Amino acid sequence: MQVADERPGRFGRHATGFVCVTVLIDAMGIGIVMPVMPDLIQELTDLPVGAAAVWGGYLFFVYALMQFACGPLIGGLSDRFGRRPVLIASLAALAVDYLIMGLAPTLWLLFVARLLSGVAGATHSTANAFVADVTPPAQRAAAFGLVGAAFGVGFILGPAIGGLAGGFGTRAPFFVAAGLAFANLCYGLAVLPESLTADRRRPFSWARANPLGATLQFARLPAVAWLVLAFFLFDVAHYVYPAIWAFFAKAAFAWTSAEIGLSLALVGVGFVIVQGGLIRVVLPRLGEPRTAWAGFALSIGALLWIAFATTGWMGLAVIPAVALGAVVTPALTGLMANATPDDAQGELQGLLASATAVAMIVTPLFASQLFGHFTDPAATVQFPGAPFLAAAIVMTLSLVPFAIGLRRVPR
């Protein structure tokens, strides 16, 4: 099925900038709270870091479960009613979510907040659909990389701010994040345009607005289906970082929340360099397939390195490889977007959001359980890097569907 080459021209090249700022502020909010999550869980439960990591895994689980359930639904709504109203509603929900987390006196209220943020997490899928609306097929992978770079900038500023704000109390970063989310909402209300014109919308369908229905729809596009599977397995492995890194660094390197925030900020710097600049040079020369192959190799190597890291400098030294490996996501997303019809771009991004959500369901559970087991004082072997070794194995398996999907992509 052919994908139209024409994109709406009335937004121009600056349309992606609107989305980039939205994603940047959203990423700042996420980055601000990550360094202090271990401390917050320990404050509410009075548990050691290994046991706190298990509860952290459960919090990721409920967040991802809601993303999985709502991803295709939100994507389908954006295909029917447009991108702008969906983005605005998601941003409002995020502001409320951070406020609840900052005020939560008990662990169960953290779970309520995570449920809400899981629904609001559809922001990223709708933002990617916006980019697909206004970008020619040949430039989509680079545009997705630019959005990734904006996320990276947020991750430079967010963890650094979170580490500093944590000095004023465990709850302070959450209130800062709530303020940023509210500012993001105001920005969207003021300047975010609608990218999906009325003639390019389609009726809402419950058959497509659920994870299984969306998956069956894309099963009719074999190349996309195999690449979605590769995307999913890559995410299963890659999400070991947000799920476990803060707990791992605290246990393996004895890092403080400020040092954890610094390491995450450095990862953000790497993402900006790679996805904001380097990928725009690499993609035209290598193309999406070769770029993705290189990213897979670097990502697998980085996971193996971290698995056996024993000192802080080893954790910092691997950051360039982690950042370079992130080229897989825009390369894969570009391949899939180019093989998908225009009127299904929102549905594709909703499906990818659900695939990511399933990865975020699976990864925190297995990673936190592995981490909790191998850091338990009673464990026969002390091996805090076990989750990263498991992730390296999973990412290696993702190469199989990726290779099959590439053979079926229309040339």
Secondary structure by P-SEA (a helix, b strand, c coil): cccccccccccccaaaaaaaaaaaaaaaaaaaaccaaaaaaaaaccccaaaaaaaaaaaaaaaaaaaaacaaaaaaaaaaccaaaaaaaaaaaaaaaaaaaaacccaaaaaaaaaaaaaacaaaaaaaaaaaacccccaaaaaaaaaaaaaaaaaaaaaaaaaaaaaaccaaaaaaaaaaaaaaaaaaacccccccccccccccccccccaaaaaaaacccaaaaaaaaaaaaaaaaaacccccaaaaaaacccccaaaaaaaaaaaaaaaaaacccaaaaaaaaccaaaaaaaaaaaaaaaaaaaaacccaaaaaaaaaaaaaacaaaaaaaaaaaaaccccaaaaaaaaaaaaaaaaaacaaaaaaaaaaaaacccccccccaaaaaaaaaaaaaaaaaaaaaaaaccc
